[in-house]
Amino acid sequence: MKLWNVWALLLLLGLGSVAGCLQDVGDRCEVTSDCKDGLQCCSGSNTCQKSCTTGQPDAAVRLDSTAPVDAANPADTAVTPDAEVTPDAEVTPDAEVTQDASP
């Protein structure tokens, strides 16, 4: 009988943890079903909100004119060979092709 009580307790705890998995306002989400009723998952912030703003995404590229250009330094662009290049082996022609003697 004690084993039955342990299984019943584990089942109740498991069901309770599934019901408490929904996210509240400001909590992280991936899809709207992750959020509690009345909330939606906003893709810009990946958080549950009452409403999401739908504006233009900020995808502008800002150039920093104070950043140094790496290729302007000659030491960065200098290329030196690793080693002297030599052939691997002497090249010889293939053996002569002859016709098969079988009938």
The first five atom37 places (N, CA, C, CB, O) and aatype in JSON, in Angstrom:
{
  "aatype": [12, 11, 10, 17, 2, 19, 17, 0, 10, 10, 10, 10, 10, 7, 10, 7, 15, 19, 0, 7, 4, 10, 5, 3, 19, 7, 3, 1, 4, 6, 19, 16, 15, 3, 4, 11, 3, 7, 10, 5, 4, 4, 15, 7, 15, 2, 16, 4, 5, 11, 15, 4, 16, 16, 7, 5, 14, 3, 0, 0, 19, 1, 10, 3, 15, 16, 0, 14, 19, 3, 0, 0, 2, 14, 0, 3, 16, 0, 19, 16, 14, 3, 0, 6, 19, 16, 14, 3, 0, 6, 19, 16, 14, 3, 0, 6, 19, 16, 5, 3, 0, 15, 14],
  "atom_mask": [
    [1, 1, 1, 1, 1],
    [1, 1, 1, 1, 1],
    [1, 1, 1, 1, 1],
    [1, 1, 1, 1, 1],
    [1, 1, 1, 1, 1],
    [1, 1, 1, 1, 1],
    [1, 1, 1, 1, 1],
    [1, 1, 1, 1, 1],
    [1, 1, 1, 1, 1],
    [1, 1, 1, 1, 1],
    [1, 1, 1, 1, 1],
    [1, 1, 1, 1, 1],
    [1, 1, 1, 1, 1],
    [1, 1, 1, 0, 1],
    [1, 1, 1, 1, 1],
    [1, 1, 1, 0, 1],
    [1, 1, 1, 1, 1],
    [1, 1, 1, 1, 1],
    [1, 1, 1, 1, 1],
    [1, 1, 1, 0, 1],
    [1, 1, 1, 1, 1],
    [1, 1, 1, 1, 1],
    [1, 1, 1, 1, 1],
    [1, 1, 1, 1, 1],
    [1, 1, 1, 1, 1],
    [1, 1, 1, 0, 1],
    [1, 1, 1, 1, 1],
    [1, 1, 1, 1, 1],
    [1, 1, 1, 1, 1],
    [1, 1, 1, 1, 1],
    [1, 1, 1, 1, 1],
    [1, 1, 1, 1, 1],
    [1, 1, 1, 1, 1],
    [1, 1, 1, 1, 1],
    [1, 1, 1, 1, 1],
    [1, 1, 1, 1, 1],
    [1, 1, 1, 1, 1],
    [1, 1, 1, 0, 1],
    [1, 1, 1, 1, 1],
    [1, 1, 1, 1, 1],
    [1, 1, 1, 1, 1],
    [1, 1, 1, 1, 1],
    [1, 1, 1, 1, 1],
    [1, 1, 1, 0, 1],
    [1, 1, 1, 1, 1],
    [1, 1, 1, 1, 1],
    [1, 1, 1, 1, 1],
    [1, 1, 1, 1, 1],
    [1, 1, 1, 1, 1],
    [1, 1, 1, 1, 1],
    [1, 1, 1, 1, 1],
    [1, 1, 1, 1, 1],
    [1, 1, 1, 1, 1],
    [1, 1, 1, 1, 1],
    [1, 1, 1, 0, 1],
    [1, 1, 1, 1, 1],
    [1, 1, 1, 1, 1],
    [1, 1, 1, 1, 1],
    [1, 1, 1, 1, 1],
    [1, 1, 1, 1, 1],
    [1, 1, 1, 1, 1],
    [1, 1, 1, 1, 1],
    [1, 1, 1, 1, 1],
    [1, 1, 1, 1, 1],
    [1, 1, 1, 1, 1],
    [1, 1, 1, 1, 1],
    [1, 1, 1, 1, 1],
    [1, 1, 1, 1, 1],
    [1, 1, 1, 1, 1],
    [1, 1, 1, 1, 1],
    [1, 1, 1, 1, 1],
    [1, 1, 1, 1, 1],
    [1, 1, 1, 1, 1],
    [1, 1, 1, 1, 1],
    [1, 1, 1, 1, 1],
    [1, 1, 1, 1, 1],
    [1, 1, 1, 1, 1],
    [1, 1, 1, 1, 1],
    [1, 1, 1, 1, 1],
    [1, 1, 1, 1, 1],
    [1, 1, 1, 1, 1],
    [1, 1, 1, 1, 1],
    [1, 1, 1, 1, 1],
    [1, 1, 1, 1, 1],
    [1, 1, 1, 1, 1],
    [1, 1, 1, 1, 1],
    [1, 1, 1, 1, 1],
    [1, 1, 1, 1, 1],
    [1, 1, 1, 1, 1],
    [1, 1, 1, 1, 1],
    [1, 1, 1, 1, 1],
    [1, 1, 1, 1, 1],
    [1, 1, 1, 1, 1],
    [1, 1, 1, 1, 1],
    [1, 1, 1, 1, 1],
    [1, 1, 1, 1, 1],
    [1, 1, 1, 1, 1],
    [1, 1, 1, 1, 1],
    [1, 1, 1, 1, 1],
    [1, 1, 1, 1, 1],
    [1, 1, 1, 1, 1],
    [1, 1, 1, 1, 1],
    [1, 1, 1, 1, 1]
  ],
  "atom_positions": [
    [[0.82, -1.2, 0.0], [0.0, 0.0, 0.0], [0.86, 1.26, 0.0], [-0.93, 0.0, 1.21], [0.49, 2.28, -0.59]],
    [[2.02, 1.21, 0.66], [2.89, 2.38, 0.71], [3.43, 2.72, -0.68], [4.05, 2.13, 1.69], [3.59, 3.9, -1.02]],
    [[3.72, 1.71, -1.48], [4.22, 1.95, -2.82], [3.17, 2.69, -3.66], [4.61, 0.62, -3.49], [3.52, 3.56, -4.45]],
    [[1.9, 2.35, -3.49], [0.82, 3.03, -4.19], [0.78, 4.51, -3.82], [-0.53, 2.37, -3.89], [0.56, 5.36, -4.68]],
    [[0.98, 4.82, -2.55], [0.96, 6.22, -2.09], [2.12, 7.01, -2.7], [1.03, 6.28, -0.55], [1.95, 8.18, -3.05]],
    [[3.27, 6.39, -2.81], [4.43, 7.06, -3.41], [4.15, 7.38, -4.87], [5.7, 6.19, -3.28], [4.43, 8.48, -5.33]],
    [[3.6, 6.41, -5.62], [3.29, 6.64, -7.03], [2.24, 7.73, -7.2], [2.8, 5.34, -7.69], [2.35, 8.56, -8.1]],
    [[1.23, 7.74, -6.35], [0.18, 8.77, -6.43], [0.77, 10.15, -6.16], [-0.95, 8.47, -5.43], [0.4, 11.11, -6.83]],
    [[1.67, 10.25, -5.19], [2.3, 11.53, -4.88], [3.16, 12.01, -6.06], [3.16, 11.41, -3.61], [3.11, 13.19, -6.42]],
    [[3.93, 11.12, -6.64], [4.75, 11.5, -7.79], [3.89, 11.94, -8.97], [5.64, 10.33, -8.21], [4.25, 12.89, -9.67]],
    [[2.77, 11.28, -9.19], [1.87, 11.65, -10.27], [1.3, 13.04, -10.05], [0.74, 10.63, -10.41], [1.24, 13.85, -10.98]],
    [[0.87, 13.33, -8.84], [0.31, 14.65, -8.54], [1.36, 15.74, -8.68], [-0.28, 14.67, -7.12], [1.07, 16.82, -9.19]],
    [[2.57, 15.48, -8.23], [3.63, 16.47, -8.38], [3.96, 16.69, -9.85], [4.89, 16.02, -7.61], [4.21, 17.83, -10.26]],
    [[3.97, 15.64, -10.63], [4.24, 15.77, -12.05], [3.17, 16.58, -12.77], [0.0, 0.0, 0.0], [3.49, 17.42, -13.61]],
    [[1.9, 16.34, -12.45], [0.82, 17.1, -13.08], [0.86, 18.56, -12.66], [-0.53, 16.5, -12.72], [0.57, 19.45, -13.46]],
    [[1.22, 18.82, -11.43], [1.31, 20.2, -10.95], [2.43, 20.96, -11.62], [0.0, 0.0, 0.0], [2.29, 22.15, -11.88]],
    [[3.54, 20.29, -11.9], [4.65, 20.98, -12.55], [4.35, 21.29, -14.01], [5.92, 20.14, -12.45], [4.85, 22.29, -14.53]],
    [[3.56, 20.46, -14.68], [3.19, 20.72, -16.07], [2.26, 21.93, -16.15], [2.51, 19.48, -16.71], [2.4, 22.75, -17.05]],
    [[1.34, 22.05, -15.24], [0.4, 23.17, -15.26], [1.09, 24.49, -14.97], [-0.72, 22.93, -14.26], [0.6, 25.53, -15.41]],
    [[2.2, 24.49, -14.24], [2.87, 25.72, -13.86], [3.96, 26.14, -14.82], [0.0, 0.0, 0.0], [4.79, 26.97, -14.45]],
    [[3.99, 25.62, -16.03], [5.08, 25.91, -16.96], [4.85, 27.16, -17.79], [5.28, 24.74, -17.87], [5.78, 27.6, -18.47]],
    [[3.69, 27.76, -17.79], [3.41, 28.91, -18.64], [4.1, 30.15, -18.1], [1.89, 29.16, -18.74], [4.2, 30.35, -16.88]],
    [[4.59, 30.99, -19.01], [5.36, 32.17, -18.65], [4.46, 33.37, -18.43], [6.4, 32.48, -19.73], [3.39, 33.49, -19.04]],
    [[4.91, 34.28, -17.56], [4.16, 35.49, -17.25], [4.76, 36.66, -18.04], [4.18, 35.78, -15.71], [5.71, 36.47, -18.81]],
    [[4.23, 37.87, -17.85], [4.7, 39.06, -18.56], [6.19, 39.27, -18.31], [3.9, 40.32, -18.13], [6.64, 39.29, -17.16]],
    [[6.96, 39.43, -19.39], [8.38, 39.69, -19.3], [9.24, 38.44, -19.25], [0.0, 0.0, 0.0], [10.46, 38.53, -19.36]],
    [[8.62, 37.27, -19.09], [9.38, 36.03, -19.05], [9.75, 35.59, -20.46], [8.59, 34.92, -18.34], [9.06, 35.93, -21.42]],
    [[10.83, 34.83, -20.58], [11.32, 34.39, -21.88], [10.38, 33.36, -22.5], [12.73, 33.79, -21.74], [9.81, 32.52, -21.8]],
    [[10.21, 33.43, -23.82], [9.36, 32.49, -24.55], [9.92, 32.27, -25.95], [7.9, 33.01, -24.63], [10.79, 33.02, -26.41]],
    [[9.42, 31.23, -26.61], [9.78, 30.97, -28.0], [8.56, 31.05, -28.9], [10.44, 29.59, -28.13], [8.65, 31.53, -30.03]],
    [[7.41, 30.59, -28.4], [6.15, 30.66, -29.13], [5.07, 31.12, -28.16], [5.78, 29.28, -29.77], [5.24, 31.05, -26.95]],
    [[3.94, 31.6, -28.7], [2.87, 32.14, -27.88], [2.3, 31.11, -26.92], [1.77, 32.69, -28.75], [1.83, 31.47, -25.84]],
    [[2.33, 29.83, -27.27], [1.81, 28.81, -26.37], [2.66, 28.66, -25.11], [1.73, 27.47, -27.1], [2.24, 28.01, -24.16]],
    [[3.86, 29.26, -25.09], [4.68, 29.26, -23.88], [4.14, 30.24, -22.84], [6.12, 29.62, -24.22], [4.46, 30.12, -21.66]],
    [[3.31, 31.2, -23.27], [2.83, 32.27, -22.4], [1.46, 31.94, -21.8], [2.76, 33.59, -23.18], [0.71, 31.12, -22.34]],
    [[1.15, 32.59, -20.67], [-0.16, 32.44, -20.05], [-1.23, 33.03, -20.96], [-0.19, 33.12, -18.65], [-0.92, 33.78, -21.89]],
    [[-2.5, 32.69, -20.68], [-3.62, 33.21, -21.47], [-3.63, 34.73, -21.47], [-4.96, 32.68, -20.93], [-3.39, 35.36, -20.44]],
    [[-3.89, 35.32, -22.63], [-3.94, 36.77, -22.76], [-2.6, 37.4, -23.1], [0.0, 0.0, 0.0], [-2.52, 38.6, -23.34]],
    [[-1.55, 36.6, -23.13], [-0.22, 37.11, -23.48], [0.23, 36.49, -24.79], [0.81, 36.82, -22.35], [-0.25, 35.42, -25.18]],
    [[1.14, 37.17, -25.44], [1.71, 36.63, -26.68], [3.22, 36.75, -26.63], [1.14, 37.36, -27.92], [3.77, 37.62, -25.96]],
    [[3.88, 35.86, -27.35], [5.35, 35.86, -27.4], [5.79, 36.83, -28.49], [5.91, 34.4, -27.67], [5.5, 36.63, -29.67]],
    [[6.48, 37.88, -28.08], [6.95, 38.9, -29.03], [8.31, 38.46, -29.57], [7.04, 40.31, -28.36], [9.25, 38.22, -28.81]],
    [[8.41, 38.38, -30.9], [9.61, 37.84, -31.53], [10.82, 38.77, -31.37], [9.36, 37.6, -32.99], [11.95, 38.28, -31.36]],
    [[10.62, 40.04, -31.24], [11.74, 40.97, -31.11], [12.5, 40.79, -29.81], [0.0, 0.0, 0.0], [13.73, 40.87, -29.78]],
    [[11.77, 40.54, -28.73], [12.4, 40.42, -27.42], [12.36, 39.0, -26.87], [11.73, 41.34, -26.45], [13.02, 38.7, -25.88]],
    [[11.59, 38.11, -27.53], [11.38, 36.74, -27.05], [10.91, 36.73, -25.6], [12.68, 35.92, -27.18], [11.38, 35.94, -24.78]],
    [[9.96, 37.62, -25.31], [9.34, 37.67, -23.99], [7.83, 37.71, -24.16], [9.84, 38.91, -23.19], [7.31, 38.13, -25.19]],
    [[7.12, 37.25, -23.11], [5.66, 37.28, -23.12], [5.2, 38.69, -22.79], [5.07, 36.26, -22.1], [5.64, 39.27, -21.8]],
    [[4.32, 39.25, -23.63], [3.79, 40.61, -23.44], [2.3, 40.62, -23.73], [4.54, 41.63, -24.34], [1.78, 39.72, -24.39]],
    [[1.61, 41.67, -23.23], [0.18, 41.81, -23.54], [-0.01, 42.16, -25.0], [-0.48, 42.88, -22.64], [-0.97, 41.72, -25.63]],
    [[0.91, 42.97, -25.56], [0.86, 43.29, -26.99], [2.29, 43.53, -27.47], [-0.04, 44.54, -27.27], [3.15, 43.98, -26.71]],
    [[2.51, 43.24, -28.72], [3.84, 43.41, -29.3], [3.83, 44.63, -30.2], [4.28, 42.15, -30.08], [2.84, 44.91, -30.88]],
    [[4.93, 45.36, -30.21], [5.03, 46.49, -31.13], [5.49, 45.96, -32.47], [6.02, 47.58, -30.6], [6.36, 45.1, -32.55]],
    [[4.89, 46.48, -33.52], [5.24, 46.04, -34.87], [5.76, 47.23, -35.65], [4.02, 45.39, -35.6], [5.03, 47.84, -36.43]],
    [[7.0, 47.55, -35.44], [7.64, 48.64, -36.17], [8.69, 48.09, -37.09], [0.0, 0.0, 0.0], [8.85, 46.87, -37.21]],
    [[9.41, 48.97, -37.73], [10.5, 48.55, -38.59], [11.65, 48.05, -37.72], [10.97, 49.71, -39.51], [11.98, 48.69, -36.72]],
    [[12.25, 46.94, -38.07], [13.39, 46.46, -37.28], [14.58, 47.39, -37.42], [13.77, 45.03, -37.7], [14.81, 47.96, -38.49]],
    [[15.33, 47.53, -36.35], [16.51, 48.37, -36.38], [17.67, 47.53, -36.89], [16.82, 48.97, -34.96], [18.36, 46.87, -36.11]],
    [[17.88, 47.56, -38.19], [18.95, 46.77, -38.79], [19.99, 47.66, -39.45], [18.38, 45.79, -39.81], [20.7, 47.23, -40.35]],
    [[20.07, 48.9, -38.99], [21.01, 49.84, -39.58], [22.44, 49.47, -39.19], [20.7, 51.27, -39.15], [22.68, 48.98, -38.09]],
    [[23.37, 49.7, -40.1], [24.78, 49.47, -39.83], [25.41, 50.8, -39.49], [25.49, 48.8, -41.05], [25.34, 51.75, -40.26]],
    [[26.01, 50.84, -38.33], [26.66, 52.09, -37.91], [28.17, 51.93, -38.11], [26.32, 52.45, -36.41], [28.77, 50.99, -37.59]],
    [[28.77, 52.85, -38.87], [30.2, 52.79, -39.11], [30.92, 53.61, -38.05], [30.55, 53.29, -40.52], [30.53, 54.75, -37.76]],
    [[31.95, 53.06, -37.48], [32.74, 53.75, -36.48], [33.99, 54.27, -37.17], [33.1, 52.81, -35.28], [34.9, 53.51, -37.48]],
    [[34.04, 55.57, -37.42], [35.16, 56.14, -38.16], [36.44, 56.17, -37.33], [34.82, 57.54, -38.63], [37.51, 56.42, -37.88]],
    [[36.35, 55.92, -36.04], [37.56, 55.94, -35.21], [38.24, 54.57, -35.18], [37.22, 56.39, -33.8], [39.36, 54.46, -34.68]],
    [[37.59, 53.54, -35.69], [38.18, 52.21, -35.68], [39.28, 52.13, -36.73], [37.11, 51.12, -35.92], [39.07, 52.59, -37.86]],
    [[40.43, 51.55, -36.41], [41.51, 51.46, -37.4], [41.18, 50.4, -38.45], [42.86, 51.12, -36.71], [40.55, 49.38, -38.17]],
    [[41.64, 50.66, -39.66], [41.47, 49.7, -40.74], [42.65, 48.74, -40.67], [41.37, 50.41, -42.14], [43.79, 49.18, -40.73]],
    [[42.39, 47.46, -40.55], [43.44, 46.48, -40.34], [44.38, 46.37, -41.54], [42.84, 45.12, -40.05], [45.58, 46.18, -41.35]],
    [[43.87, 46.5, -42.76], [44.71, 46.34, -43.96], [45.6, 47.55, -44.2], [43.83, 46.11, -45.17], [46.46, 47.5, -45.08]],
    [[45.43, 48.63, -43.44], [46.26, 49.81, -43.64], [47.68, 49.59, -43.11], [45.64, 51.02, -42.97], [48.59, 50.33, -43.47]],
    [[47.86, 48.6, -42.27], [49.17, 48.31, -41.71], [49.91, 47.34, -42.64], [49.04, 47.72, -40.27], [49.45, 46.21, -42.81]],
    [[51.03, 47.74, -43.25], [51.74, 46.86, -44.18], [52.18, 45.54, -43.54], [52.95, 47.58, -44.73], [52.27, 44.53, -44.23]],
    [[52.45, 45.54, -42.26], [52.87, 44.3, -41.6], [51.74, 43.27, -41.6], [53.33, 44.59, -40.16], [52.0, 42.07, -41.6]],
    [[50.49, 43.74, -41.59], [49.35, 42.82, -41.59], [49.11, 42.21, -42.97], [48.09, 43.55, -41.13], [48.56, 41.11, -43.07]],
    [[49.51, 42.9, -44.02], [49.22, 42.42, -45.37], [50.42, 41.75, -46.04], [48.75, 43.57, -46.22], [50.28, 41.22, -47.14]],
    [[51.59, 41.76, -45.4], [52.78, 41.15, -46.0], [52.63, 39.64, -46.03], [54.06, 41.55, -45.22], [52.18, 39.02, -45.07]],
    [[53.01, 39.05, -47.17], [52.92, 37.6, -47.33], [54.3, 37.07, -47.64], [51.91, 37.21, -48.47], [54.97, 37.52, -48.56]],
    [[54.72, 36.1, -46.84], [56.01, 35.47, -47.09], [55.78, 33.98, -47.29], [57.01, 35.73, -45.92], [54.9, 33.4, -46.65]],
    [[56.55, 33.34, -48.18], [56.36, 31.89, -48.38], [56.8, 31.12, -47.14], [57.15, 31.41, -49.63], [57.72, 31.53, -46.43]],
    [[56.13, 30.0, -46.9], [56.46, 29.17, -45.76], [57.76, 28.39, -45.99], [55.32, 28.19, -45.46], [58.6, 28.29, -45.09]],
    [[57.93, 27.86, -47.18], [59.13, 27.08, -47.5], [59.33, 27.1, -49.01], [59.02, 25.61, -46.97], [58.45, 27.51, -49.77]],
    [[60.52, 26.66, -49.44], [60.79, 26.59, -50.87], [59.91, 25.5, -51.5], [62.3, 26.3, -51.13], [59.75, 24.42, -50.94]],
    [[59.36, 25.8, -52.65], [58.48, 24.85, -53.33], [59.31, 23.98, -54.26], [57.37, 25.59, -54.12], [60.02, 24.49, -55.12]],
    [[59.23, 22.67, -54.08], [59.94, 21.71, -54.93], [58.96, 20.62, -55.34], [61.18, 21.1, -54.18], [57.98, 20.39, -54.64]],
    [[59.21, 19.93, -56.48], [58.31, 18.85, -56.88], [58.41, 17.68, -55.89], [58.65, 18.36, -58.33], [59.46, 17.44, -55.29]],
    [[57.3, 16.98, -55.72], [57.26, 15.86, -54.78], [58.07, 14.67, -55.28], [55.82, 15.45, -54.53], [58.8, 14.04, -54.51]],
    [[57.93, 14.35, -56.55], [58.63, 13.18, -57.09], [58.84, 13.4, -58.59], [57.83, 11.86, -56.83], [58.21, 14.26, -59.2]],
    [[59.73, 12.61, -59.15], [59.99, 12.71, -60.57], [58.8, 12.13, -61.35], [61.3, 11.98, -60.95], [58.23, 11.12, -60.94]],
    [[58.45, 12.77, -62.44], [57.33, 12.31, -63.25], [57.85, 11.38, -64.32], [56.57, 13.51, -63.88], [58.77, 11.73, -65.06]],
    [[57.27, 10.18, -64.41], [57.66, 9.2, -65.43], [56.42, 8.79, -66.21], [58.34, 7.96, -64.79], [55.31, 8.84, -65.67]],
    [[56.58, 8.39, -67.48], [55.41, 7.99, -68.27], [54.87, 6.65, -67.8], [55.77, 7.92, -69.77], [55.59, 5.85, -67.2]],
    [[53.6, 6.41, -68.07], [52.96, 5.14, -67.72], [53.53, 4.02, -68.59], [51.42, 5.23, -67.9], [54.18, 4.28, -69.6]],
    [[53.29, 2.8, -68.19], [53.74, 1.64, -68.95], [52.94, 1.57, -70.26], [53.57, 0.32, -68.13], [51.82, 2.07, -70.35]],
    [[53.54, 0.93, -71.26], [52.91, 0.81, -72.57], [51.72, -0.13, -72.49], [53.91, 0.32, -73.62], [51.78, -1.13, -71.78]],
    [[50.65, 0.18, -73.19], [49.45, -0.66, -73.21], [49.6, -1.69, -74.3], [48.17, 0.19, -73.42], [49.93, -1.36, -75.43]],
    [[49.35, -2.97, -73.97], [49.43, -4.06, -74.95], [48.1, -4.76, -75.01], [50.56, -5.07, -74.59], [47.29, -4.67, -74.08]],
    [[47.87, -5.46, -76.13], [46.6, -6.14, -76.31], [46.62, -7.47, -75.58], [46.29, -6.33, -77.8], [47.66, -8.12, -75.47]],
    [[45.44, -7.88, -75.07], [45.29, -9.13, -74.34], [45.5, -10.29, -75.31], [43.9, -9.22, -73.64], [45.02, -10.23, -76.44]],
    [[46.21, -11.33, -74.89], [46.51, -12.48, -75.74], [45.39, -13.51, -75.7], [47.82, -13.11, -75.34], [45.45, -14.46, -76.48]],
    [[44.41, -13.42, -74.86], [43.38, -14.44, -74.77], [42.46, -14.39, -75.99], [42.55, -14.27, -73.47], [42.24, -13.32, -76.55]],
    [[41.9, -15.59, -76.41], [41.09, -15.64, -77.64], [39.77, -14.95, -77.53], [40.84, -17.05, -78.02], [39.0, -14.93, -78.49]]
  ]
}
